[in-house]
Amino acid sequence: MFAQLRPYLPSALFALLIFYFGVQAITGERGMLKGARREETLTTRTKQLEDLRAERIELEARVRLLSDSNLSRDLLEERARAVLGFADPRDYVIRISRR
């Protein structure tokens, strides 16, 4: 019986390989069905990257204002009050009751 099937084994193996790679090309990790999800992820990550770059530019500007060579008194005072929890006597303080 095995002798009768022996000539067909290479063809069957080749057909199984074609079937496997065909299924992977359609449904695999990098298949055609995952293309829309990749595009969606790429769009989301691009937006996150733009937001992070804008935040970095803003933080770098604030750091430049707090550096020794170019010290901004207003920014330094603002940060000191925020850290220490103090208010200037000229500030208006509005208390909000938390329920």
Secondary structure, DSSP 8 states (H G I E B T S, - for coil): -HHHHGGGHHHHHHHHHHHHHHHHHHHSTTSGGGHHHHHHHHHHHHHHHHHHHHHHHHHHHHHHHHSSSS--HHHHHHHHHHHHT---TTS--------
